[in-house]
């Protein structure tokens, strides 16, 4: 049973939304945020990347930087660049990429559901990143950015959303840079709100698609606040955190690829020879080759592309983790051949979201920055849900969702 509630969203006026809205905090660095926010005091980067208001090189984890986020959040509200809705509402947030639109419900999810693992994870979190986001939530007393959830699709919820989007969107714009469309509606019909809440009670679990650290931070801060409140009832706003929930049948996961700095002291010939122990290796030539099915990989080395197909017996299709191509490649290529034991900490490897295309892999190898690139067939939503339901955790850097949620369309305060 998934517990959700409506909330009094804090949002920009319609005429300011494109000035306020930004990319998420974790998809760009401080300098990129500084450039994007240049000349725009209304940019949400002043709250989610407040180090841009200090001299370049300022550590984003300094206390003064977190305090600046809170100062800027207060300023945005005082200047009415952000205004709170008077009553609790749900919202519909839709994103359009390459002609396809996915429709999510913006809700407040329950801290207990996260702590009790009714909100299911598929990735491990790092404590340092959790603590960073916890400090940001604490100092602002708000979830400034939403997390990205999936839920098993439900026909009646689809019908409700379809009814809402017949109306004109409150926000409707194309974001600069990526060219993705963002559309936003308010649900203020009380009967609809109550029905949405009831339907979610019939949904067994929610699944974190993107935002594991933000989810953990929001839930842990909520739990801190309840422990600090002797009059805690369970109904306080800090018992909930903001999420955009998309039906699973509307979501696609794209590939998440790898580039490695060296061949572990092997020559090209030695490296390829070792791969033939577990893979059928086929030279494809200079034209980009993209994996075409599960257990097929694309390798780029010294100006040539290769097709790698895992041999029978090197994987277990009955094991939700063993079936993953990221597991196969991590075990049989990165670990066994290249000596990369820990994808989270090894400095010889980097990861490239498939949104950048395989030409990005080629460029990074051709430039000499990296020695070899490996492209993977993307994980499916079914695989993600099966793994989360089984209580397992995917290997690092397995899933990449696009488009990313735009930040600044709505904010949830914990009071």
PEKARA-V67612 format. One record per residue. N is the residue number from 1. RES is the residue in three letters. BURIAL is 1 if it has 24 or more other ideal C-beta (glycine too) atoms within 12 Angstrom, else 0. D_LAST is the distance of its C-alpha to the last C-alpha in Angstrom with 1 decimal. Layout:
N_RES_BURIAL_D_LAST / N_RES_BURIAL_D_LAST
//
This chain:
1_UNK_0_25.0 / 2_UNK_1_22.0 / 3_UNK_1_18.7 / 4_UNK_1_16.6 / 5_UNK_1_14.3 / 6_UNK_1_13.7 / 7_UNK_1_10.6 / 8_UNK_1_10.1 / 9_UNK_1_11.6 / 10_UNK_1_12.0 / 11_UNK_1_15.8 / 12_UNK_1_18.9 / 13_UNK_0_21.4 / 14_UNK_0_24.3 / 15_UNK_0_26.7 / 16_UNK_1_24.6 / 17_UNK_1_23.5 / 18_UNK_1_26.5 / 19_UNK_1_26.0 / 20_UNK_1_22.3 / 21_UNK_1_22.8 / 22_UNK_1_24.1 / 23_UNK_1_25.3 / 24_UNK_1_23.2 / 25_UNK_1_23.0 / 26_UNK_1_25.5 / 27_UNK_1_28.3 / 28_UNK_0_29.6 / 29_UNK_0_30.3 / 30_UNK_1_29.5 / 31_UNK_0_32.7 / 32_UNK_0_32.3 / 33_UNK_1_28.8 / 34_UNK_1_30.3 / 35_UNK_0_33.0 / 36_UNK_1_30.9 / 37_UNK_1_28.6 / 38_UNK_0_31.6 / 39_UNK_0_31.8 / 40_UNK_0_28.4 / 41_UNK_0_25.7 / 42_UNK_1_23.3 / 43_UNK_1_23.6 / 44_UNK_1_20.6 / 45_UNK_1_22.8 / 46_UNK_1_21.8 / 47_UNK_1_18.3 / 48_UNK_1_19.4 / 49_UNK_1_22.8 / 50_UNK_1_22.4 / 51_UNK_1_25.7 / 52_UNK_1_27.5 / 53_UNK_1_26.8 / 54_UNK_0_29.0 / 55_UNK_0_32.7 / 56_UNK_0_33.7 / 57_UNK_0_33.8 / 58_UNK_0_30.7 / 59_UNK_0_29.2 / 60_UNK_1_25.9 / 61_UNK_0_24.8 / 62_UNK_0_25.3 / 63_UNK_0_22.6 / 64_UNK_0_23.2 / 65_UNK_1_22.6 / 66_UNK_1_19.1 / 67_UNK_0_18.4 / 68_UNK_1_19.9 / 69_UNK_1_17.5 / 70_UNK_1_14.6 / 71_UNK_0_17.0 / 72_UNK_1_18.0 / 73_UNK_1_14.5 / 74_UNK_0_14.1 / 75_UNK_0_17.6 / 76_UNK_1_17.2 / 77_UNK_1_14.7 / 78_UNK_0_17.0 / 79_UNK_0_20.0 / 80_UNK_0_18.6 / 81_UNK_1_19.4 / 82_UNK_1_16.0 / 83_UNK_0_14.8 / 84_UNK_1_12.0 / 85_UNK_1_13.6 / 86_UNK_0_13.6 / 87_UNK_0_13.7 / 88_UNK_1_12.8 / 89_UNK_1_15.5 / 90_UNK_1_17.3 / 91_UNK_1_19.2 / 92_UNK_1_22.6 / 93_UNK_1_23.3 / 94_UNK_1_27.0 / 95_UNK_1_28.9 / 96_UNK_1_32.7 / 97_UNK_1_34.9 / 98_UNK_0_38.7 / 99_UNK_0_38.8 / 100_UNK_0_36.6 / 101_UNK_1_33.2 / 102_UNK_1_30.5 / 103_UNK_1_27.8 / 104_UNK_1_24.4 / 105_UNK_1_21.6 / 106_UNK_1_18.1 / 107_UNK_1_15.8 / 108_UNK_1_13.1 / 109_UNK_1_15.2 / 110_UNK_1_14.9 / 111_UNK_1_14.7 / 112_UNK_0_17.6 / 113_UNK_1_19.6 / 114_UNK_1_19.6 / 115_UNK_0_20.5 / 116_UNK_0_23.1 / 117_UNK_0_24.5 / 118_UNK_1_24.1 / 119_UNK_1_22.7 / 120_UNK_1_25.9 / 121_UNK_1_26.7 / 122_UNK_1_30.0 / 123_UNK_1_29.7 / 124_UNK_0_29.3 / 125_UNK_1_26.7 / 126_UNK_0_27.5 / 127_UNK_0_25.8 / 128_UNK_0_25.9 / 129_UNK_1_24.2 / 130_UNK_1_21.5 / 131_UNK_0_21.0 / 132_UNK_1_20.9 / 133_UNK_1_18.1 / 134_UNK_1_16.2 / 135_UNK_1_16.6 / 136_UNK_1_15.4 / 137_UNK_1_12.1 / 138_UNK_1_11.7 / 139_UNK_1_12.8 / 140_UNK_1_10.7 / 141_UNK_1_7.4 / 142_UNK_1_8.1 / 143_UNK_1_10.9 / 144_UNK_1_13.2 / 145_UNK_1_16.1 / 146_UNK_1_16.6 / 147_UNK_1_18.9 / 148_UNK_1_22.1 / 149_UNK_1_23.0 / 150_UNK_1_26.2 / 151_UNK_1_27.0 / 152_UNK_1_30.4 / 153_UNK_1_31.2 / 154_UNK_1_31.2 / 155_UNK_0_33.5 / 156_UNK_0_31.4 / 157_UNK_1_28.3 / 158_UNK_1_30.8 / 159_UNK_0_32.1 / 160_UNK_1_28.7 / 161_UNK_1_27.9 / 162_UNK_0_31.5 / 163_UNK_0_31.0 / 164_UNK_1_27.9 / 165_UNK_1_29.6 / 166_UNK_0_32.5 / 167_UNK_0_30.5 / 168_UNK_0_30.3 / 169_UNK_1_27.6 / 170_UNK_1_24.9 / 171_UNK_1_25.5 / 172_UNK_1_28.8 / 173_UNK_1_30.2 / 174_UNK_0_32.1 / 175_UNK_1_30.6 / 176_UNK_0_33.1 / 177_UNK_0_34.8 / 178_UNK_0_34.4 / 179_UNK_0_35.2 / 180_UNK_1_32.7 / 181_UNK_1_31.4 / 182_UNK_1_27.8 / 183_UNK_1_27.0 / 184_UNK_1_23.8 / 185_UNK_1_23.5 / 186_UNK_1_20.9 / 187_UNK_1_21.2 / 188_UNK_0_20.4 / 189_UNK_0_23.1 / 190_UNK_0_21.8 / 191_UNK_0_24.7 / 192_UNK_1_24.3 / 193_UNK_1_20.6 / 194_UNK_0_21.7 / 195_UNK_1_24.7 / 196_UNK_1_22.9 / 197_UNK_1_20.6 / 198_UNK_0_23.9 / 199_UNK_1_25.9 / 200_UNK_1_23.6 / 201_UNK_0_24.1 / 202_UNK_0_27.8 / 203_UNK_1_27.2 / 204_UNK_0_28.0 / 205_UNK_1_26.1 / 206_UNK_1_24.2 / 207_UNK_1_25.7 / 208_UNK_1_24.3 / 209_UNK_1_26.5 / 210_UNK_1_25.1 / 211_UNK_1_22.3 / 212_UNK_1_23.0 / 213_UNK_1_21.6 / 214_UNK_1_18.3 / 215_UNK_1_18.1 / 216_UNK_1_19.0 / 217_UNK_1_16.7 / 218_UNK_1_13.5 / 219_UNK_1_14.8 / 220_UNK_1_15.9 / 221_UNK_1_12.8 / 222_UNK_1_11.0 / 223_UNK_1_14.1 / 224_UNK_0_14.1 / 225_UNK_1_10.8 / 226_UNK_1_12.3 / 227_UNK_0_15.5 / 228_UNK_0_14.2 / 229_UNK_0_12.8 / 230_UNK_0_15.9 / 231_UNK_0_14.4 / 232_UNK_0_12.9 / 233_UNK_0_13.6 / 234_UNK_0_12.9 / 235_UNK_0_10.9 / 236_UNK_0_7.3 / 237_UNK_1_5.5 / 238_UNK_1_6.7 / 239_UNK_1_10.0 / 240_UNK_1_10.4 / 241_UNK_1_11.4 / 242_UNK_1_13.1 / 243_UNK_1_16.9 / 244_UNK_1_19.9 / 245_UNK_1_22.3 / 246_UNK_1_26.0 / 247_UNK_1_28.9 / 248_UNK_1_31.1 / 249_UNK_0_34.2 / 250_UNK_1_33.0 / 251_UNK_1_32.3 / 252_UNK_1_34.9 / 253_UNK_1_34.8 / 254_UNK_1_37.1 / 255_UNK_1_39.2 / 256_UNK_1_38.0 / 257_UNK_1_41.1 / 258_UNK_1_42.5 / 259_UNK_1_44.6 / 260_UNK_1_46.5 / 261_UNK_0_48.2 / 262_UNK_1_51.4 / 263_UNK_1_53.6 / 264_UNK_1_53.7 / 265_UNK_0_57.2 / 266_UNK_0_58.5 / 267_UNK_0_60.6 / 268_UNK_0_59.7 / 269_UNK_0_62.5 / 270_UNK_0_61.5 / 271_UNK_1_57.8 / 272_UNK_1_58.8 / 273_UNK_0_61.4 / 274_UNK_1_58.8 / 275_UNK_1_56.6 / 276_UNK_0_59.5 / 277_UNK_0_59.3 / 278_UNK_1_56.2 / 279_UNK_1_56.1 / 280_UNK_0_58.5 / 281_UNK_1_58.5 / 282_UNK_0_59.7 / 283_UNK_0_60.1 / 284_UNK_1_58.7 / 285_UNK_0_59.7 / 286_UNK_0_58.1 / 287_UNK_0_56.1 / 288_UNK_1_52.5 / 289_UNK_1_52.2 / 290_UNK_1_49.1 / 291_UNK_1_48.7 / 292_UNK_0_49.6 / 293_UNK_0_48.6 / 294_UNK_0_47.1 / 295_UNK_1_48.9 / 296_UNK_1_50.3 / 297_UNK_1_49.3 / 298_UNK_1_50.1 / 299_UNK_1_51.4 / 300_UNK_1_52.2 / 301_UNK_1_54.6 / 302_UNK_0_57.1 / 303_UNK_0_56.9 / 304_UNK_1_57.3 / 305_UNK_1_55.1 / 306_UNK_1_55.7 / 307_UNK_1_54.7 / 308_UNK_1_53.9 / 309_UNK_1_54.0 / 310_UNK_1_53.1 / 311_UNK_0_56.2 / 312_UNK_0_56.2 / 313_UNK_0_55.3 / 314_UNK_1_52.9 / 315_UNK_1_49.8 / 316_UNK_0_48.8 / 317_UNK_0_47.6 / 318_UNK_0_46.7 / 319_UNK_0_44.2 / 320_UNK_1_40.8 / 321_UNK_1_40.6 / 322_UNK_1_44.3 / 323_UNK_1_44.6 / 324_UNK_1_42.3 / 325_UNK_1_44.1 / 326_UNK_1_41.7 / 327_UNK_1_43.0 / 328_UNK_1_46.6 / 329_UNK_1_46.4 / 330_UNK_1_44.5 / 331_UNK_1_47.1 / 332_UNK_1_50.3 / 333_UNK_1_49.9 / 334_UNK_1_47.3 / 335_UNK_0_48.0 / 336_UNK_0_51.6 / 337_UNK_1_53.1 / 338_UNK_1_50.9 / 339_UNK_0_49.7 / 340_UNK_1_46.0 / 341_UNK_0_44.5 / 342_UNK_0_40.8 / 343_UNK_1_39.2 / 344_UNK_0_36.0 / 345_UNK_0_37.9 / 346_UNK_0_41.4 / 347_UNK_0_41.8 / 348_UNK_1_44.7 / 349_UNK_1_42.6 / 350_UNK_1_40.1 / 351_UNK_1_38.4 / 352_UNK_1_38.6 / 353_UNK_1_36.5 / 354_UNK_1_38.9 / 355_UNK_1_37.4 / 356_UNK_1_39.6 / 357_UNK_0_42.7 / 358_UNK_1_45.6 / 359_UNK_0_47.1 / 360_UNK_1_44.4 / 361_UNK_1_45.8 / 362_UNK_1_49.3 / 363_UNK_0_48.4 / 364_UNK_1_46.9 / 365_UNK_1_50.0 / 366_UNK_0_52.5 / 367_UNK_0_51.0 / 368_UNK_0_51.9 / 369_UNK_0_48.3 / 370_UNK_1_48.4 / 371_UNK_1_51.4 / 372_UNK_1_50.5 / 373_UNK_1_47.8 / 374_UNK_1_46.9 / 375_UNK_1_45.4 / 376_UNK_1_44.0 / 377_UNK_1_43.9 / 378_UNK_1_40.2 / 379_UNK_1_38.5 / 380_UNK_1_37.9 / 381_UNK_1_34.8 / 382_UNK_0_36.8 / 383_UNK_1_37.5 / 384_UNK_1_33.9 / 385_UNK_1_32.9 / 386_UNK_1_36.0 / 387_UNK_1_35.1 / 388_UNK_1_31.5 / 389_UNK_0_32.8 / 390_UNK_0_35.4 / 391_UNK_0_33.0 / 392_UNK_1_34.7 / 393_UNK_1_33.4 / 394_UNK_1_34.9 / 395_UNK_1_36.7 / 396_UNK_1_34.8 / 397_UNK_1_34.7 / 398_UNK_1_35.7 / 399_UNK_1_33.5 / 400_UNK_1_32.8 / 401_UNK_1_30.9 / 402_UNK_1_31.5 / 403_UNK_1_30.2 / 404_UNK_1_27.1 / 405_UNK_1_23.8 / 406_UNK_1_23.3 / 407_UNK_1_20.1 / 408_UNK_1_18.4 / 409_UNK_1_18.9 / 410_UNK_1_15.3 / 411_UNK_1_12.0 / 412_UNK_1_8.9 / 413_UNK_1_5.5 / 414_UNK_1_3.8 / 415_UNK_0_0.0
//
